[in-house]
Amino acid sequence: MPVCFKCKDNIASFQNLKLHFRVKHALNPDSIIRCAEAGCIRSYSSMKNFAKHFKNTHETHGLNQVNLPQNNEIVQAEDPVADEPNPPSPVPSVSSTHELINILDDVNIPEAIKEQCAIFVSKLNSNLSIPRSAGQKIINHASDLIATFTSLMQGKIKTFFNKEGGPSPDDFAELDHYFSLLQSPFHDVASEYKRLNYFKERGTYIAPQSIEFGYRTVVKTRRARSIVTTKRGLRRVVILKRKERCFCRVKITGEFIPLSQTLKIFFEYGNIFSDTLKFMDSLLAETNVIRNIVQGTYWRSFLEELKNKGSNKCYLPLLIYADEFEAGNPLGSHSGINKLCGVYGSVPCLPLQYQSKLTSIFLCSMFKANNRKLFGNKKIFKKLIDELNSIEDNGVMITVNGMEKVVFFKVCLLVGDNLGLNQICGFKEHFNSDYCCRICRITIAELNYQTKENLNIYRNPENYAADVATNNVTLTGVKEKCVWNDIVGFDVTLNLSLDLLHDVWEGVAGFDVIFILNYLIDFQFLSFDTLCLRISDFDYGLIDSRNKPPAFSKNFTIDSLKLSASEMIVLVKYLPLILGDYVPEDDEVWSILLKLREITDLLMAPALQTQCAELMQLLIQEHHEIYLKVTKSHLKFKHHCLLHYPTFFLRHGPLRHVWTMRFEGKNKVYKTIAYAIASRRNVEKSVSIKHQLYFSDLISSQSLVKESIEYGLSTTIRLNDLAHYKINEKIARSGLPHSLLSVSWVEINSTFKPSMMVLNDISDDNPIFAEIEEILITEENTIYFICSEYETVSFLNHYHAYSVLKMKTFTLLKYDDLLSQVPLTLSVLEGRRYFVTLNHSL
């Protein structure tokens, strides 16, 4: 019989002992508990460990002794479970029940519940690794869990007691069984081993596979060992007290997640597969506009080859991205040691509502970045390349609406920054020397002053093979044969990406802004203090205020201007409005910024006509020529990358759809996971498992794709409430219902709020803008905006913005009818001058 170590009372059952600990002595699951059984002096740091000890030691040894048969007589015992496949749980003994009643007699149950909950919350708050916001989520989930269990038991108990004649003994036995389950509801997922197996059996968890790269030799200090021979002639190893240094071989591994399984789960979810096919069909029907990679010449040529072969296979394009990131403090003493490299996959032809989600980027592989240098690209990426060949040759079998279909995936681009792509593809890894470009074979002398692309020096399969055979990186820029060429149909000279994020927003834009700001200060157009004041006090609006540029340091250099890509986008967008009043309209240095704005308008556009490639080429050439003239300096490698953008656009579509911004966002997810892990041993495995559990939860909770429309505080209104806008005729034509919701904000791909601007139409080559006054949503989730109308006066090139005037009339706009479904900002300058700046070309 269990004994309480506090009051020395004998307790009838262990379950009662646990209750006794909690209600009589206020012990929690993490309290120190001593075993009070006779002859036992063990102590335990948690109730779980004590329960395991009591069950294995005292309950087992305390069982009634069974008389064994004599003279080897075989006794065949009856199997009590043979006739009852699911025997009910044993009913508690009378003494145990009476004892339980006695325990509860002195307990104020409401106060006890409150006290236990307070202890639980206190333990959460005391855990330094759990933020308060995460603690609140745990409390919310725990409350929901308890409420669910309580509702189930309440319904069952009412059912039993509402029976005619009252509950039977079998009913009480069934209830007791349910309560015994509630005492350990997490039994099937109590350990990580059980949890991983459980989710794997459900088909939502894809376990990372450890792949062996090789071994490395390390020096370790250990207890000395000696081999001795016993009297019987046996040789044994004896561990001595003294220590010695020895060489040990350590296995080096990385983590691999089968992309075929991930793609199968993803495309079987909801309507993703059918929506993707419909979206691709609509894209391929367009001929004069390029808005996706499938409309570029590369993918259209691939589809034409399939058609000529008579193949009717369903192919989807695939992007592969690789990048390194720090798993710890990048400025700490151990920076670089735990640097990880993640390889991700993404399908670029997903509909817009899926494309922007980080959940549409899939983890393929993760390993220590140093291991790639140690073992080389071939060993590191072999498993992944085999997987990519498999999903291209054999496809992935998915089941949609009860029908099985094989979908094939073709790698069309490797995506990454300049250094990352050059590393994993075997090109030169420094960019101030001859043949540093992975796209063409240009020398550094030509690169420094080239303003127009030279197609004659492009890398192609023939000259690339010759460069590999030459085996001289100084003369060719090629360090080794690209391992990715082992993928069926992949050619490193055709399937490498250019990155708008690093080339422009973390490169060329920074060079231009630094030079222009220093020029304005040096030539006394404005003071440094005025510059800082103008930038900090400018109203960036609801949309861009979260990426507002920080305060500048006094000495402007590339290193001291610490702006993220998002902050640089905002600064370049509004800089003409911020400082335009201080600069003469014919200033040549200012024209660099205006030319950069024209280029970025094209590069950031989600869709462009094919003729825009020529305009893009002309603008880049003019920008480089002005830069060379006014800076008296040479061009840099990132300037050179821009020369290849027009050709890349025609081949693979708008650069915005293949830039690394969203992949960098995925890196942040893994950094967050890594920072929360205290151990740095095999950190890549820990991060991979955690991510796969996160993906499993998205599938299990039906959260992989959120609702297409989300909105804030809502109020039910009637059409009569809109009379003051004087738009009755437009309301009548729209067919609005008499009752609808007025909401504070709405999110559908982008977030819209009152005071934001929308692009309504184009008239005489001028865009027509409107300001949101009220947001309306019908029962069918159709979105309408009541807007103030604006008149577009003209486009002012010096400010790179449209001058507008607010009118006294209102209009009703339907979200689906907007020319651009991205909100804009209204900027107000001195003298009540109103301007609207576009995010990109129309």
N, C-alpha and C positions, 0 to 999 in steps of 0.2 A: 504494500500500500504506500503510495507516495507521501512524503513528509515535507512540510514547508520549512525551509531553513530559517525563516524569520521568526515565526511563532511556534514552531515545532508541532503544529497540529497535523494529525493524520488525515489525509484526504482520500476519498474513495476511488477516484479515477484521475488519470493524468490531465484530462480535459478540464476537470473541476479545479485541479491544481493551477493550471494556467489562468483560469478565471479568478481564482483566489489571489494569485499574484497581482493581477491587474486591479481588482476592485478593493482588496483589503490593504495592499501595500503599495499601490500606484506604481508598480514596476512596468516598464515598457519593453518592447522586444529587444532593445540594445542594452538593457541593464545587466550588471554582473550578477550571475545566479550561481549559488553553490548547491551542490547535491548533498542532501541531508540523509541519504540512505545509510544504513549501518555499514561502517567500514569504508565508506567512500568519502574522499576529501577533494574531489575534483571541483573546479570552478569554471564557468563558461561566460563568454562575453556577449552572448545573445541567447534568446529563448530557443531559436532554431537549433543551435548546437547542443543546448541542454536536452532538448526533446530527442535528438538523435542519440545522445549518450544514454538517456533513460530507457529508450526503446531497445537499444542493442545490448545494454548491460543488465539492467535490473528487471525489465519486463520479461526478457528471454530467460534469465536465471530464475525468475520467480514462478515459472510455469509449474503446474502440478506434475509431479513425477509420474511417468507411465511405467507400469510393470511390464518388463520385457518377457517374452515367452521363454520357457525353459527347454533344455535339451534340443536347441535349434528347431523347436517346433514353429512351423510357419503358420501365422495367424493372419487371416484375410479380413481386414477391417472394412466396414461399410463406408462408402464414400457419401458423405452428407450432401455433396453438391451434385451427385449424379442425376438425381431426379429433378433438381432445381437449377437450371442453367444460370439464373440470376437471383440467388438467394438474397432475401432482405437483410439489411444491416441488423446486428443484434440489438435488442432493446436494452437500455441501461438497467442496471440492477436497482432494486428498491432503495438500497442504502445510498447509492450514488444519486438517485433522484431526490431523496430527502435532503441529502447534503447540499445539493444544488439549490433547493428551495431555501435552506437555512442561510446559504451565502447571499442569496438575493433578497432575503427578508430585510437585512440591514442596509440595503443599497438603495439610494435614490437614483433610479435608472436614468431619468433625464439628465441629472447632474453628472452621472457616470459617463454617459455618452458624450456630453460636452467636454468633460475632462480628458477623455481618451482622444477626442478630436483635437483638443488643444495640444496634447502631447505630440500627436502626429504632425501638426502644423509647426510646432516648435522644432521638431527634429528636421523638418524640411528647411526651415530658416537657418538652422545652425550649420547646415552643410554648405561650406564655402564654395563648392564647385557648382552649386545650383543657383542660378539667378532668381530673383524674386518673381520675375514674370514667368519663368519656367515652373517655379513652385506653385504659382496660382493655377497654371494649367493642370498640374498634377492634382491639385485639390478639386478642380472642376471635374476632371475625369474620374477621380475616386468617388465624388458625390454622385455622378451619373451611374457608376457601377453599383454602388450601394442601393441607389434608388431602384435600379433594375431588379436586383436580387429581392429587395423588399416587396416590390410589386408582384413578382412571381410568387413568392411565398404567401403573400396576403391573399392572392387569388386562389391559391391551392387550399389554404386553410378555410376560407369561406366556402369553397366548394364542398369540402368534407363535412363541415358543421351544418351546412344547409341540406344535407341528405336527410331523407326520411328515416327516422330512427337514430340519427346521429352518426358520428364516425365509428367505423369498425376497428378492431385491433389491427387489421392489415393497413388501414388508413394511417393509424398512428405509427406503424412500422415504416410506412412509406415516407411520412413526414420526418421521422427520425433520420432516415437515409438522406433526405434532402438537407437536413440541418448538418449532418456529418460532412456532406459535400461543401457546405458553406464555410465550415471550419477550415478548410484548406482549398479555396476555390482556384488557386494558382498551381495546383498539383501538376497538371500536365505541362506547365510552362515555368516551373519553379527554378530551373537551372538554365544556363545558356545552351547547354547541349540539348535539353528538351525543347527549348524555344526554337532553336534553329531547325531541328527535325520536324517540329510541328508545322512551321511555316513552309518548310520544303515540301511536306506532304500535301499541304493545301495548294501548292503550285504557284505561290506568290514570291517565294524567296529563292533567288538564284545565288548559290553559294560561290564565293570566289575560290578559284583553284590556284594552289601554289605551284609555280613552275620553277624548275631548277635551272639556274644560269651557269653554275660552276662552283668552285671552291676558292677560298683565299686562306692564306696561312697567317695566323696571329700568334703572338707570344702571350702565354698565360702563366700566372703563378698558382701553383697547386701544391698539395701535400705530396711529399716524395713517396715513390712506390718502389717496392723491392720484390723480386720473385724468389720464393723459397721453395725448397723441396721437403715434403713431409716424410715421415718414417715409412709411409706406404708407397713412396715414390711419386706422389702427386705434386704437381707444381701449382702454387697459389701466389696470388698477388697480395702483398702486405702493405698497408698504408702506414707510413712513418709520420712522426711528429714534425720533423723538419720540412721546410718548404723548398721548392725548386722551380726554376723557370723552364718551360717546355714549349715546343712548337705544336700548334693544333690546327687542324684543317676545319674551317667553318663553311657550312653550306650556304650559298647565296641564292635567295629566291625572290620572286616577284609574284604579284597577284594578277590573275587573268579571269575575266568574267565573260562567259560565252555570249557573244553578241547575238547569235541566232536565237537563243532562249529569250533574251531581252526583247528583241524585235517581235518575236511571236506573241509574248504577253502584251506588248504595247499595241500592236495592230489588232489584236482580238478584243481590246477594250472598247466598249461603247461603239460609236460609229466612226472611229478614226479611219479605218481602212476605206470604207465607202466614201467618206468625205474627201479623203486624199485622192482617190481615183477621179471623183467628179471635178475636183480642183485642177488636177493635171489635164483632164480633157478640155476644160475651159481655157487653160493656159496655151495648150497646143493649138487651139483654134485661132488664137491671135497671131498675126503675122508681122505687123508693123511696130509692135510694142514689145519690149523685153522687160519682164517684171520678175522672172524666176530663172533658175539655172536650166530648167528643162526647155526654155525658149532660146537658149544660146546655140551657136553653131555646133558645139561639141556634142551635146545631147541629141540634137536633131539628126546629126550625121550618124550617131549610134543607132537611133531608131530606124533610120533609112537602111542601114546595114541589116538589121534584124528583118525588116520587111523584104529585102532582096533575098534573104535566106529562107523566106517563108515561115519564119518563126512567129508564133503568137504568144510568147512568154510575157508575163507581166513583170517589168523591170522598174525599180525605183532607184533614184540616185542616192549616193551615200557620201557624206563628208567624214574625214578622219582628222582629228585635231590632237596635237601633242604639245604639252607645255610643262615647264618646271615651276614649282612653287615651294616656298619655305613652309615646313610643318611646325616650325617654332619661331622664336624671335629672330627676324632677319638681321637685326643689329647686335644680337647677343654674341657671346664668346663662342657659342657652338653653331653659329650660322653656317649653313652649307653641309654640315654633317648629316642632318636629317632632311635634306632637300629631296622632295619627291617629284616624280614625273608622272603625270596622268595622261592617258590616251582615251579620248572620247569619240563617240560616233553620233552622227546626227543625220536625219533625213531632210534635205532642204526643200522638198516639194510639199511639205505639210501645209494645210490651210492656215490662214493668218492667225486664227484663234489658238492654234497649237504651236506655231513657230516660235513665239516669244517666250514660251514657258521653259524654265530650266529643266523641268521633268521630261522634255523632249530631247534632252542631251543625255546620252547613255555612257556609263563608264565601261570601258573595254579592258583596260590594263592599268596597273599602278606598280611602280618600283622605285627604288632609290636612284636618284639622278646620277650618283657616282658610279653605279653599276653599269650604266650604259658606256661610260668611258673605260671601265675595267674590262668588260666582255665584248663590247662592240655592238653595232646595230643589228647584225644578223642574228645573234643569239637572243637578244632582248625582244625583237619583234617577230621571231619565227612563228610562235604559237598564234599570234594575232593574224599574221599574214595567211597562215593555213586556214584560219577561221573565215577570213574575208574571201579566200578562194572557194571555200565550201559554200558560202551563201550566194556566191555568184554562179557557181557551176550547178549546185544541187538545189539551191533556193531554201526557203523556210516555209514549212507547211503550217498554215493558219486555218482556223475554223471560224467562219463568220456566218451567223444566221443558220447554223447547222450544216453549212456547206464547207468542204475542204478545198483550199486553193493554195497552190505553190507560188510564192512571191520571190523574185530574184532581186538581189541588191548589187549594184555596181558602184565601185569606188570611183568617183569622178574628180575629186580634189583632195589634196592634203592641205590642211589649213593650219596656220600658225604664224608667229612673228618671224622676222627675217633670220634671227639667230637660231631659233628652234627648228625651222625648216632646213636651214643649211646643215645643222648638226645631224638630224635624223636621215637626211638624204645624201650625206657624204660630200657636201660642198665645203669650200673654204669658209672659215668661221670668223674672219675679220674683214671689215668692209672699207679699208683704206688701202687697197692693193689691187693689182691687176686681176681680172677675171673673178671678181668677188660676187658678181650677179649670177643668180641661179637661172635667170630667164635668158640672158644673152651673154656673149663672150666679149665684153667691153673692157678696155684697159682703164686704169685709173686716170691717166692723162686725158683720155676722151671723156670719161664720166664727169670730170670736174667742170666741163664747159659744154656738154651736150644738151641741146634744148629741144631736139626732135628725135623721135624713135627711129632707129635704123633696123629695119626688118632683116637686112642681109646678114647681120651677125647674131641672129637668134640661135639658140641651141636647138638641135634636132636629133633624132635617133642616130643619124650617121655620124655627125661630128662628136656627139656624146660618146659613142662607142670608141671612136678614135682617141678621145681624151682619156677614157678609162684605160685603154691599151697603153697610152703614153706613160701613165703612172707617175706624173710629175705635177703636184698641186700648184707649184709656182707658175708653170707654163699653161695650165689648163683651168685651174680653180676647182678641179675634181679630186677629192681625197681618196674616194673609193666608189665602187659601183653601188648604185642605190639599191638597197634591199627591197624597196617597195616595187621595183620593177618585176619582182617575182609574182605580183598579183596579176591575174589574167587580164589582159587588155589595158594595163596601166603603163604609162610612159612618163618618166620623171620630167621630160622636156615639154609635156603637154598638160600635166595634171597637178601642177603646183599653183598655189594661190598667192595673191597679193593682199596685204592687210591694210585696209583703210585706217584702222585704229592706230597702229604704230607708225605707219608711213606719214600720215597727215596730222592727226590730232596729237600724237606724241612725237612728232618730227617736224615737218615743214611748217605747220601752223606755229609751233613754238619758235622756230627760227625767225619767222616773219614778225610775230608779235614783239619779240625781244628787240629786234632791230628798230621797229617803228616806234616803240615806247622810248627807247634810248634817244632816238632821233628827235622826238618831240620835246624831250626834256633838255637835250644838249643845245638845241636851237631855240630854246626858251619860248616855245609855243604855250607851254604851261609848266608849272612847278611840279616837283615830285609830290608834295603834299596835296596839291589840287588833283593830281592824277589819282592818288589813293582815295581821296574824298569822293571823286566822281564815280569810281568803280564800286566803292563800298555803299554809297547812298543811292545808287541807281535802282529803280524798281524793276526787278526781273520777273515779276508776275508770279501767279500761283504755280505755273508749270515749271519754271526754271529756277525758282528761288532756292531749292534744296541743293542745286549744283552751282550756287553763287561762288565766284572766285574769291579766295581768301585775300587778306592783306599782303601786299608785296614787300619784299625786303628792298633796301635802298639801292643796292648794287645789282642791277639786272644782269644775270647770266643764265645760260640754259640750266645750269645746276641749281641755281638759287630760286628759279621760278618753279616752285613745286605745285604744279597743277595736274590733276587727274585728267583723263581724256574727256570725261563729262564736263568738267569745269572749263576746259579749253574750248569745247564746243559752244558753251554758253558765252564765254568771253568773246570769241570771234564773231558770234552771231550778233551781239549787241554793241561791240566796240565802235562801229561807225556812229551809232546813236549816242554813245557815251561821250566820245571825244570829237565828233564831227564838227561841232561849233568852233573848235579851236584851230582847225586846219583849213587853209585855203583850198578851194575846189580844184585847182589845177596842180596841186602838189604831187610830184612824181612818186615820192616815197609812200604817200597815202594810197596811191594807185595799186601798190603791192597788196595791201589789205583788201581793196575792192576786187582785185583780180582773184585773190584767194577765196573771197566770198562767192564769186561766180563759179569757181571750180567746185567748191564744197557743196553748193546748191545742186550741182549735177551728181556728185558722188554720193550724196545722202538721199537722193531721190529713190523711192521704192520701185519706180517704173520709168523707163525712158524710151523714146522712139529710137530706132536704129540710127537715124541721121545724127543723133546727139554725139555719137562717137567722134565725128569730125569736129564738132564744136568743142568737145572736151580736149581733143588734141591741140586745137588752135589756142585755147585759153591757157593750157599748161605751157605751151611754147612761149606765149607772151609773158606769162608770169615769170618763167625762168630767165628770159631776156632782160626784163626789168630788174629782177633780183641781182643778176650779174652786173648790171649797169650802176645801180645806186649803192650797192653794198661794197663794190670793189673787191669782192671775195669770190671764191669758187663755189660750185654746187656740191652738195653732199650726196651720199648714197641714197638717202630717202627721197631727195629730189629726183634722182634717176629712176627710182621705182615708179614715180608718177607717170613717166613716159610710157610705161607698158599698160597703163590703165585702160585706154580706149580699146586696144586689141583684146585685153582680158574681158572687157564688158561685152563685146560682140561674141566672144567664145563661151563665156560662163555666166553672163547676166550681170545685174547691178552689184557693185562691190559691197554695198551695205548688207546684202543678204548672206555674204560669206565672210564678213569681218569677224574678228575674235572677241567682240564686246560681250556677247552672250556666253561664250566659252570661258572668258575671264570671270564672269559671274559664277559659273560652275566651280571654278577654282576656289572662290570664296566659300562655297559650301564645304569643300574638303578642308580648307584652313580652319573653319569653325569647328569641324569634327576633331581635327588634329590638336587644336588648342585645348579642347576639353579632355584630352587623354593625357594622363600624367606620365605614363610609361612611354619611353621612346624605343623600346625593344620591338622590332618587327612592326613599326608604326604603320607601314603600308597595308599590312593585313588588317589591323584594327580599323583603319579608315575605310577600307573596302567593305568589311563586314557591316560596319555601321551604316554606310551608304546603301548597301543592299537591303538592310532591314528597313531603312527609310523608304526605299522604293517599294518594298513588300507592303508597308503600311498604306502607301498611296493606292495600291491596287486593292487591298483588303477593304479599305474604308471608302472606296469609290471616290477618291479625291485626286486621281491622276489628272483629270480635266475638270476644272471648276465650272460652275454655271457661267454661261456666256455673258449674263448681265448681273451685275451687283449694284446696289444703290444704298444711299444713306437714309437719314431720317425722312419719313414720308407722311404726308397728310392727304386724306381723301377730300377732293374738291369736286364741284360741279361746274358745268360750262358757264353758268351764270356768274361764277366767281371770277371769270376772265373778261368780264364786260369792259373793264377800265382800259384794256389794251386796244379796244376798238378794231378788232380783227374778226368780227363775226362772219363776214363773207368767207374768209380763208378757213375758218373753223368749220363752216358748213360744207365747203368743198372737200375738206380733208376727211369728213366722216367720223370725227372724234366721238366717242361714246359720251353720254351725259355725265358719267361718273368715272374719275380717273385719279391717279396718284400724282401729287406734286412732291418731288424729292429734292434733297439738298445737294446730292451729287449722284452721278451714274458712271459706272465703269463698263465699257465694252471695247476691249482692245486698248483703249485709252480712257483716261478719267476726265469727265466734263463737269464743270462747276459754273454757277452764275458768275458773271464778269469775264469769263473766257470768251475769246473770239472764235468764230467758225467761218470757213470759206463756203459761201453759198453758191456762187456762180461766177462766170466770166462774161464780161460785156465789153466789146471793143478792145479786146486784148488786155483789159484790166480786170483783176479779180474783184468780186463783190463780197464784202465782209459784213458780219452781223455779230452783235454782242449778246450772249445768253443772259436772259433775265429770269427765266423760269424753266424748269425741266419737268416734263410730263411723261408718264408711263401708263399705257393701257393694260388691261387684263392679259392681252396677248403679248406683253413685253415689247410693244412697239414704242419707240422713243420719239418724242417731239420736243422741240425747243421753241419757246417764245422769245424772240430776239428784238433788240433795238437795231434799226437799219442804219448803215453807214454809207456815205458817198465816197468813192475812191477819187481823189483829186488827181494824183499823178505818182509816178515812180521817181524818187529822188536818188540818183545813182550815188551821190556823195554820202548819203546815209544808208544806202542799200536797203531801202524800206519804202513802203507805200504811205503817202500822206493821205489821211482820211478825215472826214468831217461827220460828226454824229448828227443824225436826223431826228425828228420828233415823232417818227412813225415806228410802228412795230410790225413784225411779220411772224408767221408760224412756219417752222422748218421741220421736216421729217429727217431723222438721222440717216436713214437709208438713201436719201436723195442728196446728201451733201456732196460737194465736189471732192473734198478731202475730209476724211473721217479722223483727223488729228486736230486737237484744239490749238489755238494760237494766242498770243499775248498782245494786248493793247498797251503801247508805250506812250507816256505823256511827257513831253519836254517843256522847257520854259516857254511862256507865252501861250500855254494851252494848245500846243501843237501835238496832234495825234498821229502816231505811226504804227503800222503793223509790219512785222518782219516775218517772211516765210521761212519755214524750216528747210525747204528744199525746192527745187524747180517743179513746176506743175506739168 
